[in-house]
Amino acid sequence: MKAAWRSRSLLAGAVITVLMVGIALVSLVWTPYPPTGIDIIHRLARPSWRHPFGTDTFGRDVLSMIMAGAQSSLSVALIAVAVGAGIGVPLGALAAARGGAIDDLVMRGCDLAFAFPALLTAVMITALAGPGAANAMLAIGIFNIPVFARIARAAARGVWAREFVMAARTAGRGDIAISVIHVLPNIAAVLMVQATIQFALAIVADAGLSYVGLGTQPPQPSWGRMLNDAQTFIWRAPLLAVFPGVAITLAVLGLNLLGDGLQDLLDPRLRRAR
């Protein structure tokens, strides 16, 4: 616990991440104005007490849209990471436990999945099912599967060579029982750190998909689409691009700092090296 309080990276990342999550949760029940409320009379208003972040081309309150966009981006990223970890970790653990042909099959499948980045996967899914937040979650989640599979396999292989695993095998426990009881708890720290990294990347991916019109659809606010809408008025109202850009930057920065801090905290070798 004392080590956690001494880690500036962990504390800074935790504060920023909790702030972003808090904003997303608050937006579920309250925003200064309706995020989709149109007020043409006050369109492109500059920041003021009435509208702290100003308004966009339709007179919508930018602060309210940023708050609602946090809910959208974080929910897409959370589900995408959950899909990637929920499928990738068992596959990686299976490959490490069985080895041989199963290991080769899982790894070649990961290589194939890496050939299709999230944007290309989203384009293919969109061609079949149409654009939307659900399809963005699916596309990013599919891209996350091989990442978690490789991380889980690499970490699990080291655990399988440990003496307590050999003792469990000698005692007659099967591969699945050993993986669940002994292997997964010992690689949980590595997976947790990787999850924070993938969460940050998922936020960027969601913003990119929304920017090109494949992610969250109107009228639901999205940081990526706010950037797309702002480019038309970049010289007249540059702050329309600044606020969603800063929101994305802070969210990614907070998660990366949190991941670095967790890695330092959970890996004693790194703490000793410092």
C-alpha positions, 0 to 999 in steps of 0.5 A: 500500500505504501508503494502505491502511494509513493508511485506518482505515475499510479496516483496521477493515472488513477486520479485522471481515470477516476475523473473520466469515469466519474464524468461518464457516470454523471452524464448518465443522470445529469448534463448542463444541457441536453447533449442533443439539444439544438439552439441555432440562435446561439450557434458557435458561441464562445466559452462563457458562464452560460456555456463554459466550452461554447456551442457547436454549429447547431448550438449544442452545448460542447461541455454536455457533449464532452460529458456524454461522449465520455460515456460513449467512448468508455463503454465502447472501450470497456466492452471491446477490451472485455471481448478481447480478454474474454476470448484471448486469455483462454486461447492463450492459456490453452495454447500454453497448456497443450502446446504442439499443434494446438499452440501452433493453431492458436498462434497462426490464428493470431497472426491472421487476426493481426493482418486485419486492423480494427479500422479494416475489420470495422469496414468489413463489419459495416459492409455487412451490418451497417455502422454503429457503436456495437460494430465498433465494439466488435471490431476493436474486440476482435483486434484485441483477441490476439493481443491478449492471447499472445500475452497470456500464452507468453506469461503462462508458459513461464508459469508452467515451468515452475515447480508447483505446477509440476507438483500439481501435475504429479498429484493428478490435476488436469491441464484445465484445473492447473490453468484455473487454479495455478496459472491464471492467478500468477499471470493476472498482474500482467493481464491487468497491466495489458488491459489498461494499455488496450483500454487506452488504445480502444479509446483511440480506435473508437475515436478514429472509427467515429471520426470516419463515420463507422463508430457511434452514430448521431445523435449520440455524442462521440469525441471522434465525431466531434473532431470530424464536425469541428474540422469544417470550422477550424479557423472560425471556432478552433476550440471545437476541436481542442476540447474533444482532443484534450478529452481523448488525450487525458483519457489515454494519458490517465490509462497509460500512467495507470498501467505504468504505475500498476506495472511498477507496483505489481512487478517487484523486479522493476521496483528493485531496479529503481 
